[in-house]
Amino acid sequence: MSGDHSGNEYDLSLVMEGRDADGGLPNGAILSRFAEGICQRDLAKTAAAREKVVAEMGEAAMVDAAAVIAAFNAYPRAADATGIPLEDAKAEMTEGLREELGLEAFNTGGV
């Protein structure tokens, strides 16, 4: 949806296929490695990626990226744990994206 709003195009297949590229985002490959290290709980990968983010983007950017990764990790868990359903309008807007990413495989009821 961000791409529709901004006019930018993003390659979401990078997320699903694990390719090391920027996906149309500035510093996308560096940030992707950082997020993957954190989400995989791989301390060595996280440390190396963190150093790269600091070297290329600065310490403040690394802190911001870590905060975003933490937030995106927490929000769906809170929604899932409380049973918050996806609103009809959002379900419609994201139907193609959810299909492309194969997210329906995780659907346990509702949308």
Summary of the structure (lengths in Angstrom):
residues: 111
radius of gyration: 15.7
end to end distance: 17.9
largest distance: 44.1
contacts: 248
relative contact order: 0.10
helix: 70%
strand: 0%
